[in-house]
Amino acid sequence: MANIIQKKIVTSQLTLTTAVIVSVALWVVCFLIRPVTNLIETIGAYALYALIGYLLIVINKSFAIIRLRASFQTVIFLTLVSICPVIHTIYEGNIMALCCLVSIFFLFNSFQKEWSAGLLFHAFIFWGIGCILVPKIVWIVPYLLYSCYIFKSLNIRSFVASIFGLSIPIGGYVAYDFWDNQGVEIATKIAEIIRIEGIAFDDIQMPICVMFLFMFVIFVVSATHSILYSMDEKMQTRCYLQHFIVTTTFLFVLAFSCISASLQLLPFIQIGIGLLYGHFSTLTHNKWSNLFFICILAFLIPVFIINLLF
C-alpha cells in the first residue's frame, strides 16, 4: 500500500497542480491567521517562490537530475515554503535564493565546456549579488571554484572571468556605500560574514528549530542515498548532485553557526532539499523509502501547525 501511495504521488501528472492549489490554500490560511506583511507583498512573495519553482523545473529538464518526473522537486520546494509562514514575504533570503539558483544554472551549463568564461562570468555575477543580500554565502565561493574544476570548466581565462564577475556587483556596492555612507554598510556586512554565535537555547524560536530539524532529517537521508548509490548515475548527474549536497551542507553549517542568519539561508536550503529529496523519492521504491515518504507526509501537518501558532 505504501509503495502505491508513493508511486502515485511521485509519478502523477496532477501532483504539481495539486501542490500549487494546496500551497495557495496554506498561504491564505497563514495570511488570515498570522500575516507577516500586507496582501500585495504576500502575493509578490508567492510569485517569487513560484518563479524559483519554475526555474527548478527548467534546471531539471536542462540537466536531467531527476529523470522520472521533472517537476517533483518543485512540489517539495513549494510545500516546504508553504508550511513556514515566517518567510511569506519578500526579503533578502528569497531574493538571494533566486539569484544563486540562476548562478547554479550558468555553472551547470559550463560542464566540460572549453569556452566557459562567459558562463562562469554570469554565474559569479549572480552569486555576487546574492553575497550582497546575504553576506554569509561568500564562504561558499571557494567551493564554487572547486566545482568549476570538477566540471572541467576552470582554466586561466574562466578563473579570471569568475573573479571579475564576482567583483562587479560587490565592487559596485562597496564604491556606492563609501560614496553615500562612508562604508558603514560594508563594515556591517563584513562583521556579519565573520560573526559566529553560540547557540543560546533561550533565544531559539521553537518553530524555526522544528523546521530546521525536519529539513535536516530529510537532507541527511536524501544525501546519504545519493552518496551510496551515486555510481548508478551518469558522471554529469553525480557532479550536479554532489554540488547540491556540499552546498546545502555548507548552508546548514552557516545557519547553525549563526542562528540570526538562519532565516536568510532557509529558502536556499529548501531549494537544495527539493532537488535532493526529489531525486531520492523518484528513484527508490523499497520498504524503507516508502515508510520515510509517509512519515514526511504525516509530519508536514504538525510542523505547519507549530509554525503557524507559535
Secondary structure, DSSP 8 states (H G I E B T S, - for coil): -HHHHHHHHHH-TTHHHHHHHHHHHHHHHHHHHS-SS-HHHHHHHHHHHHHHHHHHHHHHHHHTSSSS-TTHHHHHHHHHHHT-GGG-S--HHHHHHHHHHHHHHHHHHTTT-SS-HHHHHHHHHHHHHHHHHSGGGGGGHHHHHHHHHHTT---HHHHHHHHHHHHHHHHHHHHHHHHHHTTHHHHHHHHHHH------TTT--HHHHHHHHHHHHHHHHHHHHHHHTGGGS-HHHHHHHHHHHHHHHHHHHHHHH-GGGHHHHHHHHHHHHHHHHHHHHHH--SHHHHHHHHHHHHHHHHHHHHHHH-
